[in-house]
Amino acid sequence: MQSFAQAYSAGLAAASTTVTIDLGDRSYPILIGHGLLDQGTTWDSLRPGAHAMVVSNETVAPLYAERLQAALRPRYAKVHTVVLPDGEEHKHWATLNLIFDALLHHQCDRKTTLFALGGGVVGDMTGFAAASYMRGVPFVQVPTTLLAQVDSSVGGKTGINHPLGKNMVGAFYQPDLVVCDLATLGTLPAREVSAGLAEIIKYGPIADMAFLEWIESNIGALVDQDPAALTHAVRRSCEIKAWVVGQDERESGLRAVLNFGHTFGHAIEAGMGYGEWLHGEAVGCGMVMAAHLSQRLGLIDEVLVARLTRLIERAGLPVRGPRLAARNAERYLELMRVDKKAEAGEIRFVVVGPPGQAAMRHAPDSVVADVIDHCCD
């Protein structure tokens, strides 16, 4: 007799779901399912045109670029591809210019559609290129990492890193479509799966404690990439983010809570050097630090801090911060003052309290320094 997982897997190709980002006349669907890359109906909502440009990287392009090109050829007279170097350390102006070079070389017009085929780095840079080329051309997100499917591909944040801060140069620019083909997750290394789980876990303490309980019960299945578990996790994550983005597209208030763990995490990435830790690894550790800060501000108890720390550790993520300098807390604070959420040099943190809700708070440097000293090696 077939197990549930076997029966579920047998029907994956036919099963898909849609989550909608509600932004009025700029609304767009997130398609979630298995085998979407090769299905002609996946792309039916897109306008045919003279040019399409697939933007990918050296790791993903050999796996999926030809398949995406084949799926797009019935809709576009010419389908071009540009392959970028892989890694967060390449998310800068020089790499972005490779996209512009390719667009200009092929004489792409303002009706050209860009397709971001890859993880969060590819998606962020492709979206920024689309926002900038001829002052705006259409683009489509085709995320192939778990982190990108549940977070970075959704909501229209685009940009590149600066040596002094992560994602400090960019634009809000919404895609026309997001295609989450869960089959592409099968080629992910275990470390990348864990990195994606960080962004899934964050939705629990900030928005949905029932979802956090579900993650706790299914963390083993998620680590093992069980199809049923991944489908539910991606769908629920996208539903939560879609609701938040629909309320606050440009992060003037509510949307900032999606950055739980990111203020500490971005400091880790910048301080270590982009690419040393994966973004999700830094966010996972950053959530532990943000939970400790929430406790010290009297918003949650130590039970939730310990619970969240155990879950992050079970996901295969670091729960101890790295030492960035001899005067470690000072270095963290210095880096966090250039975070996008800082105001007039004063750091704002996403904190949890009560469980299932989040808010933005300032915290005294002395309290933050105590957290850093407590949580770092």
N, C-alpha and C positions, 0 to 999 in steps of 0.2 A: 504494500500500500504506500502511495506517495506521502511524504511528509508535507506539512504546510509549506515549508520553504521551497520544496521541489515543485509543488503544484503552483505556488505563486510565481516561481521563476518561469514555468512553462507558459504562463499567460502574460509575461511582462511586455512583450512586443505590442500586445493589443491594449494594454492598460496605460493610460496617461491622464494627467490632470492639468488644469490651468489655474493659475493665480493671477489676478489682475491688479496692476498698479493703477489706482484711480487718480488721475491728474487731469480730469476734464478732457479737452480735445487732444491732450498729449498722453492719454492713457495707453498702456500697452500690456500684452500678456506675457506671463512667464510660463512656458511649456515645460512640464516635468514628466519624464517617462524614459523608457528604455528603447533604444533603436531609433530615436528621433532624427538623428543626423542623416540617415539614408531615406527617410520617408518624404516623398515629394510634397505631401500635404502640410508638412511642417512649415514650409516657406510660402504657403499660399497667400498670406496677408501682405507680402512684400510686393512693391511695384517693380515690374520688369524694367531693365535699363540697359544702357550701352556698356557700363563698366561695373564690376564688383572687385573689391580688393580684400583678400583673405590675409589677415595679419596673424602670424603665429610665431613660435620660437623653435629653436633647434631641437628641443626635446619632443614637442607635441606635433610639429609639422610632419615628420616621417610617419607618425601613427595615424593622423586623421585628415591632413590637408587634402589629399587626393580625393577622399570620400566626400568632403564638403564641396570641393570644386565640382565634382560630378553631379552632386545634388543641385548646385546653383546654375549649371550651364543651360538648362532649359529656360531660365529666366533672364540671363544676362548674355549679351553678345560676346563679351570678353571677361574672363575671370582671371585676375592677376593674384600673385602671392608675394608677400614679403616676409622673410624669416629673420627674426631678431635673436640676439644672444639671450640665453636663458638665465634668469636670476634677478633678485631684488637689487643687486649691485649695479645692474645695467638700466635701472629705471631713471634715466636722466636725459638731458637735452640731446646728447649725441645719438642715443638710440632712437629717440622720438624723431629726429631728423631723417632717419632711415625710412620711416613711413612717408614723410613728405617727399623725399627723394624719389621713392617709387611712384607715388601719385603723380608727380610732375613728369617723370620719365615716360609714363604711359598716357600722358595727356588726359588724365581723368577729369571729368567735368563735375559740376556741382550736384548732379543727380547720381553720382557714384555712391554706392553703399559699401561701407567698411564692415568686415566681419571679424570680430575678435575671437580667435580660436586659441584658447589657452587658459592660464590661471589669472590671478588677480593683477599681476604686472602687465600682462598682455592686454587685459581688459581695460585697465586704467589708462594705459598709453594710447590704445586705439581710440578710446572715447575722447581723450584730449585732442588727438589728431583730428578726429571727426568734428569736434567743436571748433577747431581752428582753421581747417582747410577750407578755403573760399568762404570763410566766416560761417561754416556749418554745413555738413553733409550728413546723410542718414548713416546710422550704424546699428549693428546687431551684435549682441553678446552671445557667444557660444562657449560657456565656461566648461573646462575639462578637469577642474580640481574641485574637491568638496568645499573648500573654503570659498572659492569664487561662486559656486552654485548657491550657497546659503547666505552670502554676504556681498562681496565686492561687485558682482555683476548686476545687482539689483539696486536701483535707486539713483543712478545717474551721477555718482561721484567719479570724477576722472582727474588724472594728474600725474606728476612725476615728483621724485624726491629732490631735495636740496641737501648738500652736505650738513647743513645746520638743522634740518628738520624734515620729517617724512610727510610727503604729499602736500608740501607747502605751496606748490605751483600747480594750478589746475583750474577746472571749471565744473559747474553743475551742468550736465548735458545728458538728457535721457535717451536711451536706445529706442528703436522701434519695436524690438522683440528680444526676448531672452529665451534661449533654448538650452535647457538642462537635460542633456542626454546622460542618464545615469550609467549607461554602459561604458562611457569613457572613464569612469572611476575605476574600472577593473585594471587599468594599467598604472594606477598610482602607487608609488612606494608607500610603505607603512608610515614613514615619517610624515608624508604629505597628508595621509588620512588623519593622523593625530592632529596635525595643524588645523585641518578643517573642523574637527570636533570641537576645538576651542570656540569657534564662532557659533556653533550649534549650542554649546553649553551656556553661553552668555545670555541667550534668550530666556532661559528659565528664571534666574534670580531677578532680572529686570522687568519681566513681563508675564510669566506664566509658570507658576510653581508646579502645576500639574504636569507640564511638559518636563520640568526638571526631574520630577519623580519618575516619569517615563524614561528619561535618559539614564537615570541611575539604574533602573531595572534592565535596560537594554544596552548598556555601554559595551559589554562583551560582544554582542551581535554587531554593534556599530564598528568596533575595532576590527572585527572579522569581515566587515563589508557585506553583511547579510542584506540581500536585496529588499526584503520587506521593511527592515529597520531603516535602511538608508532612504527609501522612498518616503516613509512617514517623516523622518527627521528633516529632509530637504523641504518637503511640502510645508510642514508646520513653521519652519524657520522663515520661509518665503512669505507665508501668510502674516506672520508677526511683522516682518520688515515692511511688507507692502502696506500694512495698516499705518505704521509709523510714518513712512515716507508720504503716504497720502495726506496725513495730517500736517506734515512739516517738511516740505520738499528740500528747503535750503538750509536746514539745521539752524533755524533761528531760536529753537527752544527744545521741543520734545525730542526731535531726532537725535540730539546729542547723547541721549541715554544709550543709544546703540554702541557708543564708544566705551562701554564698561570694560575696564582693564587696559584700554588703549593708551591712556596717558602715560602710565608706567611702561607699557609695552613699547611704545614708540621711543621712549628714552633708552630702553634696552637696545633696540635696533640701531638707533643712531650712535649710541655709545660704543657698541660692539663693532660697528661697521656693518652696513647693509649686506645681508646675505649670510652672516655668521649664524644667526638664529632665524628660522622661518618666522614669518609674521604671526602665524597661529601659535607658535611656541612662545613668542614674546607676549602675546595677548593672554595665553593661558596663565603664565607666571604673573602677568599684570593683574589678572582677576584675583589671584590670591592676595596680592598686595592691596588691591582696592577693597577687598573684603575685610582685611585687617584694618584698613583706614575707616571703613564703615563702622566696625566694632568700636574703634577708639573714639569715634564721634557719637557713640551711644545709640546707633541706629539699628544694629543687629547684635545678636549674642554670639558667643564663641562656638555654640553648637553649629550654626549655619556656616561659620568660617571653616570649621573642621570638615563639615560635610562637603562643602564646595572644593576644598583642598584635596580631599580623598578622591572625588570624582575626576578632577583635573589630572591627578596622578594616575588614576586608572585608565585615563584616555591616552597615556603615554607622553604626557607633557611635563615640562619642568615646573616645579613648584618653589624653587629657590632662585632668587635673582642673582645675576652675575655681579662681580665687583668691577666697576668701571674705572675707578681711580683710587688712589690712596685715601683721599677724602671723599669717600663714596657717596654719601648723602648729598654733599655739595654738588657733585657732578650730576647726579640725577636731577636735582632741583634746577640746575643751570639748563639742562636739556629740556626739562618740562616747561620752562618759561617761554620757549618758542613753540609750544604746542598750539594748534589752531584754536583750541578752546580757551587759551589764556586771554585775560583781559588786562591791559595796562601792566603787563608783566606779572599779574597775579594769577596763579594756577587755579584752574577749576577742575574738579574731579567728578566723575560719575560714581556715585555711591548708591548702595542698596539700603533700603529701609522705608517701609517694612518689606519683608520678603515678597518678591513678585512685583515690586515697584522700584523705580530708580529716580534719582534727582541729581542735579548739578549743585555742588557745594564747594566753597572755598575752605581751606583747612590751614591752620597755622603751620609755618615751615617746621617748627619744632616737632609737631605731631607727625608730619610727613616724614621727617628725618628719622624719628623713632621707628616708624613702620619700615623704612628702607633698611635701617640697621638690623631690625628683627628678621626681615625676610630675605636678606642677601647673604651670600657666602663671604 
